Amino acid sequence: MGPGGVRLSAEAPIDPGTVIGHVHLKVADLDRAVRFYADAFGFEVMERFGHEAAFLSAGGYHHHLGLNTWESRGGRPPGAGTTGLYHFAILYPTRKALATAFRRLLRHRAPIDGAADHGVSEAIYLHDPDGNGIEIYRDRPRQEWPRGPDGRLAMTGTPLDLKELLSLAEDEADGEGNEGSTP
């Protein structure tokens, strides 16, 4: 279905069990990118090919995130007004897990660009050192999604209370001890 619930194709829609898998990013400095994703997010390095590529994972999967310098070593992020990746999203299983991830980002002084409550989800936005946009979020259960009087989805864009979210975070025993500043 397209905007307003209008079907855009006569063909059957994609299987509802389909998920978007791993993301591969071009980076300028592989060591810097690996440090960022391993330290600020906690991804584990599953495999590394020198200074050309690394594959990172949550929970031992072969890889959720591929980083490479095959075409981008020493490169600059794309300028404003160009096409390319807007952001990729990392889905956390619970609100508490999202809060803990947010606390970790603050500890590692990852600059937060914004946050929103979309009704269907709660999201926090940032960029990696190469300018790639990242959304970390958690979905609300479908039965809680906001709907208009006609029953159609009615997403929102209200501010997310980050202080309240942060109050749910579990303390991590990562030895950092420096939470940075709360937004």
ChimeraX attribute file (.defattr): number of C-alpha atoms within 10 A of each C-alpha:
attribute: neighborCount
match mode: 1-to-1
recipient: residues
	/A:1	9
	/A:2	8
	/A:3	7
	/A:4	9
	/A:5	9
	/A:6	8
	/A:7	12
	/A:8	10
	/A:9	9
	/A:10	6
	/A:11	7
	/A:12	7
	/A:13	10
	/A:14	7
	/A:15	7
	/A:16	6
	/A:17	5
	/A:18	7
	/A:19	7
	/A:20	6
	/A:21	8
	/A:22	14
	/A:23	13
	/A:24	14
	/A:25	17
	/A:26	20
	/A:27	29
	/A:28	21
	/A:29	19
	/A:30	22
	/A:31	15
	/A:32	14
	/A:33	20
	/A:34	23
	/A:35	14
	/A:36	18
	/A:37	19
	/A:38	16
	/A:39	16
	/A:40	20
	/A:41	16
	/A:42	16
	/A:43	21
	/A:44	20
	/A:45	20
	/A:46	16
	/A:47	14
	/A:48	16
	/A:49	9
	/A:50	9
	/A:51	13
	/A:52	17
	/A:53	20
	/A:54	22
	/A:55	22
	/A:56	24
	/A:57	20
	/A:58	16
	/A:59	10
	/A:60	12
	/A:61	10
	/A:62	14
	/A:63	21
	/A:64	19
	/A:65	20
	/A:66	20
	/A:67	23
	/A:68	23
	/A:69	18
	/A:70	12
	/A:71	11
	/A:72	16
	/A:73	15
	/A:74	11
	/A:75	13
	/A:76	11
	/A:77	14
	/A:78	13
	/A:79	9
	/A:80	6
	/A:81	6
	/A:82	7
	/A:83	8
	/A:84	9
	/A:85	12
	/A:86	11
	/A:87	14
	/A:88	15
	/A:89	16
	/A:90	14
	/A:91	15
	/A:92	16
	/A:93	12
	/A:94	13
	/A:95	19
	/A:96	17
	/A:97	17
	/A:98	24
	/A:99	23
	/A:100	21
	/A:101	22
	/A:102	23
	/A:103	26
	/A:104	25
	/A:105	21
	/A:106	19
	/A:107	19
	/A:108	17
	/A:109	14
	/A:110	18
	/A:111	13
	/A:112	15
	/A:113	12
	/A:114	14
	/A:115	20
	/A:116	18
	/A:117	17
	/A:118	19
	/A:119	18
	/A:120	21
	/A:121	20
	/A:122	23
	/A:123	23
	/A:124	20
	/A:125	18
	/A:126	19
	/A:127	16
	/A:128	16
	/A:129	17
	/A:130	17
	/A:131	16
	/A:132	18
	/A:133	16
	/A:134	20
	/A:135	20
	/A:136	18
	/A:137	26
	/A:138	22
	/A:139	18
	/A:140	16
	/A:141	9
	/A:142	9
	/A:143	8
	/A:144	11
	/A:145	17
	/A:146	16
	/A:147	14
	/A:148	9
	/A:149	8
	/A:150	7
	/A:151	8
	/A:152	12
	/A:153	15
	/A:154	15
	/A:155	15
	/A:156	14
	/A:157	14
	/A:158	12
	/A:159	13
	/A:160	16
	/A:161	13
	/A:162	16
	/A:163	11
	/A:164	10
	/A:165	17
	/A:166	19
	/A:167	12
	/A:168	15
	/A:169	18
	/A:170	14
	/A:171	10
	/A:172	12
	/A:173	7
	/A:174	9
	/A:175	6
	/A:176	10
	/A:177	10
	/A:178	12
	/A:179	13
	/A:180	14
	/A:181	9
	/A:182	10
	/A:183	10
